[in-house]
Amino acid sequence: MADDLKARAHDLDVTVWVGKNGIDPVVDELNDQLAQRNLVKVRFQRAALGGTDADEQADALADRVNAEVIDVRGHTAVLHR
């Protein structure tokens, strides 16, 4: 299942950007997008990481929106619900 989702995510555009204000400002938007298409690509700007890495931020964001992290590459994560 995860491999199929990774393959589908490959051609997705990033539609959620997490900036210096962290994950709080994007939770509602991400919830809406996951409800519409269940697979969303998120980009973490360097300023958003604040001493953490994209894996940690993706896990925290996934917990907030009740989703699963499918893949993290560099500063980009794919979430699925």
Contacts in CASP RR format, 6 or more apart in sequence:
PFRMAT RR
TARGET T0000
AUTHOR 0000-0000-0000
METHOD contacts of the structure
MODEL  1
MADDLKARAHDLDVTVWVGKNGIDPVVDELNDQLAQRNLVKVRFQRAALG
GTDADEQADALADRVNAEVIDVRGHTAVLHR
2 70 0 8 1.000
2 71 0 8 1.000
5 39 0 8 1.000
5 70 0 8 1.000
5 71 0 8 1.000
5 78 0 8 1.000
5 80 0 8 1.000
6 70 0 8 1.000
6 71 0 8 1.000
6 78 0 8 1.000
8 39 0 8 1.000
9 39 0 8 1.000
9 41 0 8 1.000
9 70 0 8 1.000
9 71 0 8 1.000
9 78 0 8 1.000
12 39 0 8 1.000
12 40 0 8 1.000
12 41 0 8 1.000
12 78 0 8 1.000
13 41 0 8 1.000
14 41 0 8 1.000
14 42 0 8 1.000
14 43 0 8 1.000
14 76 0 8 1.000
15 33 0 8 1.000
15 40 0 8 1.000
15 41 0 8 1.000
15 42 0 8 1.000
16 26 0 8 1.000
16 29 0 8 1.000
16 30 0 8 1.000
16 33 0 8 1.000
16 40 0 8 1.000
16 41 0 8 1.000
16 42 0 8 1.000
16 43 0 8 1.000
17 26 0 8 1.000
17 42 0 8 1.000
17 43 0 8 1.000
17 45 0 8 1.000
18 26 0 8 1.000
18 42 0 8 1.000
18 43 0 8 1.000
18 44 0 8 1.000
18 45 0 8 1.000
18 48 0 8 1.000
18 57 0 8 1.000
18 61 0 8 1.000
19 25 0 8 1.000
19 44 0 8 1.000
19 45 0 8 1.000
19 47 0 8 1.000
19 48 0 8 1.000
20 45 0 8 1.000
20 47 0 8 1.000
20 48 0 8 1.000
21 48 0 8 1.000
22 48 0 8 1.000
22 57 0 8 1.000
23 48 0 8 1.000
23 57 0 8 1.000
23 60 0 8 1.000
23 61 0 8 1.000
23 64 0 8 1.000
26 42 0 8 1.000
26 61 0 8 1.000
27 61 0 8 1.000
27 64 0 8 1.000
27 65 0 8 1.000
30 40 0 8 1.000
30 42 0 8 1.000
30 61 0 8 1.000
30 65 0 8 1.000
30 67 0 8 1.000
30 79 0 8 1.000
31 65 0 8 1.000
33 40 0 8 1.000
34 40 0 8 1.000
34 65 0 8 1.000
34 67 0 8 1.000
34 79 0 8 1.000
34 80 0 8 1.000
34 81 0 8 1.000
35 81 0 8 1.000
38 80 0 8 1.000
38 81 0 8 1.000
39 70 0 8 1.000
39 78 0 8 1.000
39 79 0 8 1.000
39 80 0 8 1.000
40 78 0 8 1.000
40 79 0 8 1.000
40 80 0 8 1.000
41 76 0 8 1.000
41 77 0 8 1.000
41 78 0 8 1.000
42 58 0 8 1.000
42 61 0 8 1.000
42 76 0 8 1.000
42 77 0 8 1.000
42 78 0 8 1.000
42 79 0 8 1.000
43 75 0 8 1.000
43 76 0 8 1.000
44 54 0 8 1.000
44 57 0 8 1.000
44 58 0 8 1.000
44 75 0 8 1.000
44 76 0 8 1.000
44 77 0 8 1.000
45 75 0 8 1.000
46 75 0 8 1.000
48 57 0 8 1.000
49 57 0 8 1.000
49 75 0 8 1.000
54 72 0 8 1.000
54 74 0 8 1.000
54 75 0 8 1.000
54 76 0 8 1.000
54 77 0 8 1.000
55 69 0 8 1.000
55 72 0 8 1.000
55 77 0 8 1.000
57 77 0 8 1.000
58 69 0 8 1.000
58 72 0 8 1.000
58 77 0 8 1.000
58 79 0 8 1.000
59 69 0 8 1.000
61 67 0 8 1.000
61 77 0 8 1.000
61 79 0 8 1.000
62 68 0 8 1.000
62 69 0 8 1.000
62 79 0 8 1.000
65 79 0 8 1.000
65 81 0 8 1.000
66 81 0 8 1.000
67 79 0 8 1.000
67 80 0 8 1.000
67 81 0 8 1.000
68 79 0 8 1.000
68 80 0 8 1.000
68 81 0 8 1.000
69 77 0 8 1.000
69 78 0 8 1.000
69 79 0 8 1.000
70 78 0 8 1.000
70 79 0 8 1.000
70 80 0 8 1.000
71 77 0 8 1.000
71 78 0 8 1.000
72 78 0 8 1.000
END
